[in-house]
Amino acid sequence: MTITSTEHAIGVDIGGTKIRIGLVDRDGNVAAELTIPSLAKERRVVEQVIAGIRNVVKHAEDQGMTLNLKGIGVGSAGQMDYASGTVHFANDLMPGYTGTPIRELLEREFSLPVYVDNDVNVLALAEKRFGSGKHSKHMVCIALGTGVGGALLSEGKLVRGATGGAGEIGHMTVDFRGPRCICGNIGCLELYASGTSIERRMNELLKSGEKAGADALTVPDARAVFARWRNGDPVAEQVIDEAAAALSAAIASLIHIVNPDTIVIGGGVAESGEAFFAKIRNEVKRRAMPSMYRNVRIEAAGSGSRSGMLGAAQQLWE
């Protein structure tokens, strides 16, 4: 039997390592989805997106859906030129991606309206619509994953800046004597609070000679570091303390500069549990002006692992 679907948008969440694609309706219901590698190092990101969209549509049609597609919404890592749907800048984690005309390529391929924005901007849209920012007018959204990204909402509207680069929170300096970042700056937040950096710092300490035997084995990712921290590992505690201090310093500065009512933290690192958030709240309270801190909620993202995909799709209804 053929099922007549409601109106759907195709939501595409492009990260440095994987791409999530789904058919999403206005209320955030997902009719079909898949996750595929981004193949960013092989410079095949758009090729993967096109193949993924075709596969999601085919899967839905094979299930008997008659699709009523409103368009395609893309949220991508990197700085996006929202007006043209082109990648304004991407760092070396996605080589050759700068200048990619995502909107033009997808409109040519699928003959549908296409909207393209930064991945954390669309996360903020998902949080505003479905998550922890539902009642927020002035929100800062921070994504802790492979890198650290950010987005700003003022009066409920995204702040993009002159070239789409507003909200590059990961490249705020939190240690002016710190190491050089991939962006060229010194002591960036991303060097301390990203999943990649938490994993790297833990492995540096394990290999430093201070620990021996089984403890000297490397950890595979940040989740393993958090697991060891929760089990009382002193090396993991040092790493998480450093990450929390750097993140809290950045949040306190954002509170003073932006004066938000809500700070939402998402991404893989932010899924580490309430103990990590308690540590962040306590440290931010210690650093921020009491008159400004008391009006701020610091919350975990509530729209889940699908948030980027859901927010990307919501661009079609914004």
C-alpha positions, 0 to 999 in steps of 0.5 A, a space after each residue: 500500500 502506498 503511504 502519502 507522506 507529510 511534507 519533509 525536508 532532507 536534513 544533512 549534517 556534515 562532520 569531519 568524520 561522518 555525515 548523517 542524512 535524514 527525511 525530517 518533517 516540521 515537527 522533527 519526526 524522522 522518516 528515514 535516515 543513514 550515517 556514512 563516512 564523510 571521506 573528508 581526507 579523500 576530498 569526497 564530501 559532496 560526493 558522499 552527500 549526493 549518494 547518501 541523499 539518493 539512498 535515503 530517498 530510495 529507502 523511503 520510496 521502497 517503504 511505500 512513501 510518496 515523498 513531498 520534499 520541501 528542499 534540502 537543509 545542510 549543516 556543515 563543519 567550517 565557516 559557511 557563506 550563508 548567502 551563497 551556500 559556499 564553504 567560506 573556510 575549512 581548516 586542514 581537518 577537511 582539506 580542499 573543502 574551502 570554496 566548495 559551492 555546496 548549494 549550487 552542486 546540490 541544487 543542480 543534482 536534485 532540483 530542490 531548494 537548498 539552504 547551507 549553514 554552519 553545523 553549530 548554527 543548525 544545532 542551535 536551531 534544533 535546540 531552539 525548536 526541540 531542545 534545551 533552548 525552547 524558551 531562550 531568546 539569547 542563547 550561546 550554543 557550544 558543540 564539543 566534538 572533534 573540534 569546538 564550534 559555537 553559535 549565537 542567537 540574539 532575539 531568537 535569530 542566528 548571528 552570523 557575522 560579516 562572513 558567516 564566521 560568528 560564533 567561532 568559540 573554539 578559537 577563543 584564547 583561553 591561555 595566552 601562553 599556550 600552544 599554537 592551534 591549527 588556526 594559527 592562534 595561541 592557546 585556543 579552547 579547542 586545544 583543551 576541550 575538544 574530544 580530539 584534544 582530551 584524547 591527545 592530552 591523556 595519551 601524552 600523559 600516559 606515555 610520559 613515563 609517569 605511569 607504567 604497565 597496563 596503565 601506559 596503554 593508550 586510550 582510543 577516544 575521549 569517551 574512554 577518558 571520561 570513563 576512567 575519570 568516573 572510575 577515579 583515575 588520577 591521570 584522567 582527572 587531570 585531563 578533565 580538570 584542564 578541559 573543564 577549566 578551559 571551557 569554563 573560562 570561555 563560558 565566563 567570557 561569553 557570559 560577560 560579552 554576550 549576556 545570554 539567558 541560556 548556554 547549551 552544550 552539545 556534541 560527543 564530549 557533552 554526553 559525558 554526564 551530569 558530573 561534568 556539567 556540575 563541574 562546569 557550572 561550579 567553575 563558571 560561577 566562580 569566574 563570572 560576575 554574580 549579577 550576570 551568572 545568576 540569570 544564565 542556565 547552562 544545559 546539555 543539548 536536549 535534541 540528541 545525536 540527531 540534532 545536527 540533522 534535525 536543525 539542518 532540515 529546520 532551515 526549510 521552515 525558518 
